[in-house]
Structure formats: C-alpha cells, structure tokens
C-alpha cells in the first residue's frame, strides 16, 4: 500500500508541476512551437528554461513545505499560498490550451478557408485597382482622369469590403470549431442546459478540476506520511515472524529500537558490518532482517555491495 501511495503521489506531483511550469512558460511569451523552430536564439531558450524552473520550484516548494507542516505554522501558510498559485496556474493553462485548440480548429473550417480566399481575391483586386488608378492619374488625357474617379470609388468600396471581412474573421467558422473540440462542445451543452454562459461553466469546470488535483496531491503526500509512520510502528513491535521467531527480552527490544532510531537519524550507517562493530548486542540475523524490513518499507535504499543507505 505504501508503494502504491508513493507511486500515485509521484504522478500527481508530476502532473501539477507540469501544468504550473507550462503556465509559467506562457508568461514568458515563449510557446512550445517556437522552441521547436530552428535558429531560435539563445536568449529565448534561456528565458524559457528560467520560467520553467520557476514553475517547478514553486511546486517543489509547495510539496516540501506541506511535508514539514507540523514543524511550523509558517510552513503551512507558505504551502497554502503556493498551492493557490499552482491552482490558478493550472486552471489558466487548461483554459488557454482549450482556446488555442478552438482557434486551430477554426482555421481549418470550410467557412474560414472560404473567407481567406475572398480576402486573398480582394487583396489582388485592390492591388490591381491601385495600379490602374496610378496609371490613369499619370495620364495626360482628361478622359483618363475622369475614369480615375470611378476607379477611386471602386477602390474605396473594395477596401471597405476587405475591412468588413477582416473584422468578421474572428467569428467565421467559430461554431463549427466549437463542435470539433470535445471539451468546448461539452461546456457549451452544459451551459445551455443550465442557462448559464459557456465561459462561466468552463471556468467552474477547470477550477474544480485543478482544485481537486491540488488537494489530491497534498492528500496523497499526507497519506504516504501516515503509512510510513504506521510501518515504522509495526517494525518496532516484536513478534516471532518479525525477527526469525526469536523472542526478544526487554533489553534486546530496547536495543533494536535504539538501533532503528540511530539509523533513521543518520547517527549509524545502515551497514551490517558497522552495526555489528558498534556492539548493540543484537544478533546478526535480527540486524539483517531489520535492515531488510526498513528497505521494504521505503525507509532505506539499496547501496553498493549489498548494503543500504538513507534515501536522499
């Protein structure tokens, strides 16, 4: 159970850290697409790395302060403040990502493609009319000057039409794009059923999702700490199965407790040879089983030469 909680805790932490880092990256004005472009200057890459590190440090600080919250109320306050920032960052990143997906889908709709074609044709017509007007105004014939007035009027009408098309480009094909992006379509349907604005539903949805992610992450950290404490307590209780069926008297039991305390505090290296040389008065089989159980509980890591060490 402890290993499952530690694995789940790692997943939650990585997801939250990724969202916060990507939000911090967006604040720098650098996108992931621009980083993939060849020839990107070093300053841009450095700025992107700095903002990603800032987002990662914020989340790491949130986790560490929460793990040691019992040491000081100040740690609790810092952890909550960083959690709120991480929550807002996750929510903002999810909303902007969905907006980008809708914009990309809009560019691929038939309505938008047709609009771009009309804009392109109008741009060519305007260029052609401007050239024609210039030639007529440069002419020495009076009739060409009079025709130039008609050309100027036509040119003004084309420019007005182009301005109207450009103004409407932000909405053309948007509804089709909404139906393509599943999350946007879902929020729109929920908003229509509840008679609420789609943006309000989207904000509530992503806000609740991000909040659950933050609370689940901190809760999983707390759960892992509780399971570690329970595992540590179970190791202290002497049973026949715990130490190869050897019944420990009171003095031997205290020696085991002292040894485990010294190991966890770093006063005694978890090395079998050094422990036996320290003369705790514990049989070698009991010491070996104790180190093995501490490793299975996640309190020790494997070291070279079949030894153990405290986790970093």
matplotlib code that plots the C-alpha trace (Angstrom):
import matplotlib.pyplot as plt

x = [0.0, 2.9, 4.4, 1.1, 0.6, 4.2, 3.7, 0.4, 1.9, 4.7, 2.1, 0.1, 3.2, 4.4, 1.1, 0.7, 4.4, 4.0, 0.9, 2.5, 5.7, 3.8, 1.8, 5.0, 6.4, 3.4, 4.0, 7.4, 5.8, 7.6, 5.5, 6.4, 6.0, 8.6, 11.1, 10.9, 11.7, 15.3, 17.6, 15.9, 18.2, 19.9, 18.2, 14.7, 15.7, 17.3, 14.2, 12.0, 14.2, 14.2, 10.4, 10.0, 12.4, 10.4, 7.2, 8.9, 10.4, 7.0, 5.5, 8.5, 8.4, 4.7, 5.3, 8.3, 6.5, 3.5, 5.6, 7.1, 3.9, 3.9, 7.2, 5.9, 2.7, 4.8, 5.3, 1.6, 0.9, 3.6, 2.3, -1.2, -0.1, 1.9, -1.0, -3.3, -0.9, -0.5, -4.2, -4.7, -1.9, -3.3, -6.7, -5.4, -3.2, -6.1, -8.4, -5.8, -5.0, -8.6, -8.8, -5.8, -7.4, -10.6, -8.5, -6.6, -9.9, -11.4, -8.6, -9.4, -13.1, -14.6, -16.1, -12.8, -11.0, -13.6, -13.2, -9.4, -9.9, -12.3, -9.8, -7.0, -9.0, -10.0, -6.3, -5.4, -8.3, -7.2, -3.7, -4.9, -7.2, -4.4, -2.1, -4.9, -5.6, -2.0, -1.7, -4.8, -3.7, -0.3, -2.0, -2.2, -5.7, -8.6, -10.8, -8.4, -8.6, -12.4, -12.2, -9.8, -12.5, -14.6, -11.6, -11.0, -14.6, -14.3, -11.1, -12.7, -15.6, -13.1, -11.2, -14.3, -15.4, -11.9, -12.1, -15.5, -14.2, -11.2, -13.4, -15.6, -12.7, -12.6, -16.1, -16.4, -16.3, -16.1, -19.3, -18.1, -14.7, -16.6, -18.4, -15.0, -13.3, -14.9, -14.3, -15.7, -18.8, -19.3, -19.1, -21.5, -24.0, -23.9, -24.2, -27.3, -28.9, -28.3, -29.0, -25.5, -22.8, -20.3, -17.3, -18.8, -19.2, -15.7, -14.2, -16.1, -15.2, -11.5, -11.4, -12.9, -10.6, -7.5, -8.5, -9.1, -5.7, -4.0, -6.0, -5.4, -1.6, -1.3, -3.7, -1.6, 1.6, -0.2, -1.3, 2.2, 3.5, 0.8, 1.6, 5.3, 4.6, 2.4, 5.0, 7.6, 5.5, 4.8, 8.6, 9.1, 6.5, 8.4, 6.8, 8.1, 7.8, 9.5, 12.9, 13.1, 10.9, 13.4, 11.7, 13.3, 13.5, 13.1, 16.8, 17.1, 13.9, 15.3, 18.5, 16.5, 14.6, 17.8, 19.4, 16.5, 16.4, 20.1, 19.7, 16.8, 18.6, 21.8, 23.9, 24.6, 25.0, 22.7, 25.7, 25.7, 29.4, 29.4, 26.4, 27.9, 31.1, 29.1, 28.1, 24.4, 24.1, 21.7, 22.2, 23.3, 20.2, 17.9, 20.0, 19.9, 16.1, 15.6, 17.6, 15.6, 12.3, 13.3, 14.2, 10.8, 9.1, 10.8, 12.9, 16.2, 17.6, 20.0, 23.7, 26.7, 28.0, 24.5, 24.4, 21.8, 21.7, 19.2, 17.2, 18.3]
y = [0.0, 2.4, 1.8, 2.4, 5.7, 6.8, 6.0, 7.9, 10.8, 11.0, 11.0, 13.8, 15.8, 15.5, 16.5, 19.5, 20.5, 20.2, 22.4, 25.1, 25.0, 25.4, 28.3, 29.9, 29.3, 31.0, 34.1, 34.4, 34.8, 31.8, 28.9, 25.2, 25.7, 28.5, 26.3, 23.7, 26.2, 26.0, 29.0, 30.1, 32.5, 31.5, 34.3, 33.0, 29.4, 30.7, 32.7, 29.7, 27.5, 30.1, 30.3, 26.5, 26.3, 28.9, 26.9, 23.7, 25.4, 26.7, 23.2, 21.6, 24.2, 23.5, 19.8, 20.3, 22.9, 20.6, 17.6, 19.6, 21.5, 20.1, 21.8, 25.3, 27.2, 29.3, 26.2, 25.6, 29.2, 29.0, 25.7, 27.0, 30.2, 28.2, 25.8, 28.6, 29.9, 26.4, 26.0, 29.3, 28.4, 25.0, 26.5, 29.2, 26.9, 24.5, 27.3, 28.9, 25.4, 24.9, 28.3, 27.5, 24.2, 26.1, 28.7, 26.0, 24.1, 27.4, 27.9, 24.5, 25.0, 25.4, 28.8, 30.2, 28.8, 30.4, 33.7, 33.6, 33.0, 36.0, 38.2, 37.0, 37.8, 41.2, 42.0, 41.2, 43.3, 46.2, 45.9, 45.8, 48.8, 50.8, 50.2, 51.2, 54.3, 55.3, 54.8, 56.9, 59.7, 59.8, 60.0, 63.3, 62.6, 64.3, 61.2, 59.1, 61.5, 61.2, 57.4, 57.6, 59.0, 55.9, 53.7, 55.5, 55.0, 51.3, 51.1, 52.6, 50.1, 47.2, 48.5, 48.8, 45.3, 44.0, 45.7, 44.2, 40.7, 41.1, 42.2, 39.2, 36.7, 36.2, 34.7, 33.0, 29.2, 29.5, 27.5, 24.7, 24.7, 24.5, 21.4, 19.8, 20.4, 17.9, 19.9, 23.1, 21.3, 19.7, 23.1, 24.7, 21.9, 22.1, 25.9, 25.6, 23.1, 25.2, 28.5, 29.8, 31.4, 28.9, 30.8, 30.6, 26.8, 26.5, 28.5, 26.4, 23.1, 23.8, 25.5, 22.4, 20.0, 22.0, 22.3, 18.5, 18.0, 20.2, 18.7, 15.2, 15.8, 17.2, 14.5, 11.8, 13.3, 13.2, 9.6, 8.5, 10.0, 8.3, 4.9, 5.4, 6.1, 3.0, 0.9, 2.3, 1.4, -2.1, -2.6, -1.8, -4.4, -7.6, -10.8, -14.2, -13.6, -10.2, -11.4, -15.1, -16.4, -15.1, -14.0, -10.7, -9.8, -6.2, -5.3, -6.7, -4.9, -1.6, -2.3, -2.8, 0.4, 2.4, 0.9, 1.8, 5.3, 5.8, 4.6, 6.9, 9.9, 9.2, 8.5, 4.9, 4.0, 1.1, -1.1, -4.6, -4.7, -1.3, -2.1, -5.3, -3.5, -0.9, -3.7, -3.1, -6.6, -7.7, -11.0, -10.6, -12.3, -9.9, -6.9, -8.2, -8.7, -5.2, -3.6, -5.6, -4.6, -0.9, -1.2, -2.8, 0.0, 2.5, 4.0, 2.7, 2.4, -0.1, 0.8, -0.8, -4.2, -5.4, -2.6, 0.1, 3.8, 6.5, 8.0, 11.4]
z = [0.0, 0.8, -2.6, -4.3, -2.4, -3.2, -6.9, -7.0, -5.2, -7.8, -10.6, -9.0, -8.3, -11.9, -13.4, -11.2, -11.7, -15.5, -15.6, -13.4, -15.4, -18.7, -17.3, -16.2, -19.7, -21.3, -19.1, -20.7, -24.1, -25.5, -26.8, -27.3, -31.0, -31.1, -29.2, -31.9, -34.7, -36.0, -35.4, -32.2, -30.4, -27.1, -25.1, -26.0, -24.9, -21.7, -20.9, -21.5, -19.2, -16.4, -16.4, -16.5, -13.5, -11.7, -12.1, -11.0, -7.9, -6.9, -6.9, -5.2, -2.5, -2.0, -1.5, 0.8, 3.0, 3.2, 4.3, 7.2, 8.0, 11.6, 12.3, 11.9, 11.1, 8.7, 6.5, 6.4, 5.2, 2.6, 1.3, 1.0, -0.7, -3.3, -3.7, -4.6, -7.1, -8.6, -8.7, -10.6, -12.9, -13.7, -14.3, -16.6, -18.6, -19.2, -20.4, -22.7, -24.2, -25.0, -26.6, -28.8, -29.8, -30.9, -32.8, -34.6, -35.5, -36.7, -39.2, -40.8, -41.2, -44.7, -43.7, -42.7, -45.7, -48.0, -46.1, -46.6, -50.3, -50.5, -48.6, -50.9, -54.1, -52.7, -51.9, -55.5, -56.8, -54.6, -55.9, -59.5, -59.0, -57.3, -60.2, -62.7, -60.7, -60.7, -64.4, -65.1, -62.8, -64.6, -68.0, -69.9, -71.2, -69.4, -70.0, -68.1, -65.1, -65.1, -65.3, -62.4, -60.2, -60.9, -60.2, -56.9, -55.9, -56.8, -54.8, -51.7, -51.9, -52.1, -49.2, -47.1, -48.0, -47.1, -43.7, -43.0, -43.9, -41.7, -38.8, -39.1, -39.4, -35.6, -35.6, -39.0, -38.5, -34.7, -34.1, -36.3, -34.5, -31.1, -32.3, -33.3, -29.9, -27.5, -24.3, -25.7, -27.0, -23.6, -21.8, -24.3, -23.9, -20.1, -20.2, -22.5, -20.2, -17.1, -18.9, -18.0, -20.0, -21.6, -20.2, -16.7, -17.0, -18.4, -15.5, -12.9, -14.6, -14.9, -11.5, -9.8, -11.8, -10.9, -7.2, -7.0, -8.5, -5.8, -2.9, -4.1, -4.4, -0.9, 0.4, -1.1, 0.5, 3.9, 3.2, 2.4, 5.6, 7.6, 6.0, 6.7, 10.4, 10.7, 9.0, 11.4, 14.4, 13.1, 12.8, 16.5, 17.7, 18.4, 17.0, 16.2, 12.5, 12.6, 13.8, 12.7, 15.6, 18.2, 21.4, 22.5, 26.1, 27.2, 26.9, 23.4, 22.3, 23.5, 21.6, 18.4, 19.0, 19.6, 16.6, 14.3, 15.8, 15.2, 11.6, 10.8, 12.4, 10.5, 13.6, 12.5, 8.8, 7.8, 7.1, 8.7, 9.4, 11.1, 13.2, 14.4, 15.3, 17.3, 19.7, 20.1, 21.5, 18.7, 16.8, 13.2, 11.8, 13.6, 12.4, 8.8, 9.0, 10.5, 7.6, 5.1, 6.6, 6.6, 3.0, 2.1, 4.0, 1.8, 4.5, 3.1, -0.4, -1.8, -1.8, -3.3, -2.1, -1.0, 1.6, 2.4, 2.7, 3.7, 0.8, -0.4]

ax = plt.figure().add_subplot(projection="3d")
ax.plot(x, y, z, "-o")
ax.set_aspect("equal")
plt.show()
